[in-house]
Amino acid sequence: MLGNIQPVDLGLPDTVECCTAFLTPEVVAGWNAAQGLPKPDTHTLGRGSVLAFCAPKSLESELQEILHKLESEGLGERPAEGFGQLTVCHSFHLKEGK
């Protein structure tokens, strides 16, 4: 289930741990116009959901590659419909010196 997301579910090494998560579950319906039928409901994480991970410093370069790929390609089902977009280390969360 979405509430029990583990780092390996995202393709991260098994030495990475989920430190905290703030998740907003949502159910998304859809319509298949070609077949004139409803699409099955899809369970998703809503906008603003946050996952924070802890990892050994030795994995830094490997994680940068994995996370860059996740951010550029997206995650999960129905990416052509705009689902699965994510942001890694949004600049909003970075501390800036004054």
Secondary structure, DSSP 8 states (H G I E B T S, - for coil): -GGG--GGGGT--TT-EEEEEE--EEEEEEEETTTTEEEEEEEEE-TT-EEEEE--GGGHHHHHHHHHHHHHH--SS-GGGTTT---SS-GGGS----
